[in-house]
Amino acid sequence: MPVLAALTMNPVTAAKRSVLSLAGAAFKRSLASAVSSPLAAHHYPVTPGSLTAHLKLKSGETFTGGSFGAPVSTVGETVFTTSLVGYPESMTDPSYRGQLLVFTQPLIGNYGVPGRARDGFGLLSHFESEKIQCRGIIVGDYATKYSHWNAVESLSEWCEREGIPAITGVDTRALVHILRGQGSTLGSLSVGGEKACDAIEWVDPNVDNLVAQASTDSVRVFNPNGDVNIALIDCGAKYNIIRSLCAQGARVSLVPWNHNIVAELDSYDGIFISNGPGSPTHCIETIDQLRQAFDVYQRPIFGICMGNQLMGLAAGLNAYKLRFGNRGHNQPAVDLTTGKCVITSQNHGYALDDSVMPSGWDRFYVNANDGSNEGIRHLEKPFRSVQFHPEAKGGPLDTAYLFAEFVDQVRAMKATGVAATTAGYNSVPVDAAKQQQSATA
Ligand SMILES: NC(=O)CC[C@H](N)C(=O)O
């Protein structure tokens, strides 16, 4: 809507509608104050009569729009993704747990939501977990009509059914401008009365161990007849990681994030560490397990995203929080072993500080945009990890070869009789080791 028209609009209607003027230079000049101005508007609530929704950042900016999800209120870390497609996959990716997800792609919902068909491994074919994991979604322009051969419901119906609030009519360009400037920020999404968001308590989801919430409670086996047995440490694994390993012919034992794998190393031909939500620093048990495994395990270990961070922490690196993270499907990463650049799918807010590498380790990939770490590798042992998502879903399949390389290596080492652990290894369960440590402390 032209800004002038918005300014001459009935102020009550305008106040209900939206918040931002996009008037060129004025946009940049007065961004901070314009955000909370109720005067200008260029988007509409999704349908006449739909509930008003508000997104309020902890830093004070408020965006008003229309609700198209569940009529509930929530708080989360407001993060944005630049992906153009893949909202069903992103919203069910456990790594988005605790977050309010902003889509920079303005038109969202136009291909609806697919059904819950399962593949031959028992995994949902079109989702990355059983349910929506993000706390809410924020879009510029929700498409009220959808069309796709496998859609069974609208994005609005899905959100409502799963109790997830959703807001449309938000100037996501202005919102992302703020988030890029000040970094990922706590936000409240409230539906209903104008003041609903004032009642919200600001609780940062990252203070909790979100991995413990997302992980499986018990061991689950996929593709039981696979010829090599992979322990997949579940920090909140996306289904396509499990599927990608199974599709290579591997048997996958999905184990809880704090499972005592050190006591079972001999039964695994390879170890894989999944993606997962929140800060890696909460996963002390996993880091402890990996540190012990690095000393004695001789077969391949591979990590993805949270898995890269946990392997890095176990190797002796530190992790830090990125200002606004890298979330999208077109992030360039350079393989430092070949110089080749690959386009990758990403979703992370933390990164390894790889400025000084621990002895025996090297950088594997680096982000070609911001220079942040995209992976590490051991120089002698078959241990590697990547910060991006070779399993895609959504995103490009450029790096799917990493699954084939991993399982091929696992298979080759098994065939040539490489023992799982070094000779003389004393398999002390981690809990017992911890007790010993505290007893001698
Ligand atoms: N996708 C992931 O595994 C994300 C890892 C971690 N939660 C981060 O945000 O950096």
The ligand as an ORCA input file, in Angstrom:
! r2SCAN-3c Opt
* xyz 0 1
  N      21.425    -27.388     13.438
  C      22.123    -27.527     14.534
  O      22.575    -28.591     14.923
  C      22.319    -26.284     15.348
  C      23.354    -26.391     16.444
  C      23.206    -25.334     17.528
  N      21.949    -25.458     18.196
  C      23.355    -23.958     16.932
  O      22.386    -23.229     16.829
  O      24.434    -23.581     16.560
*
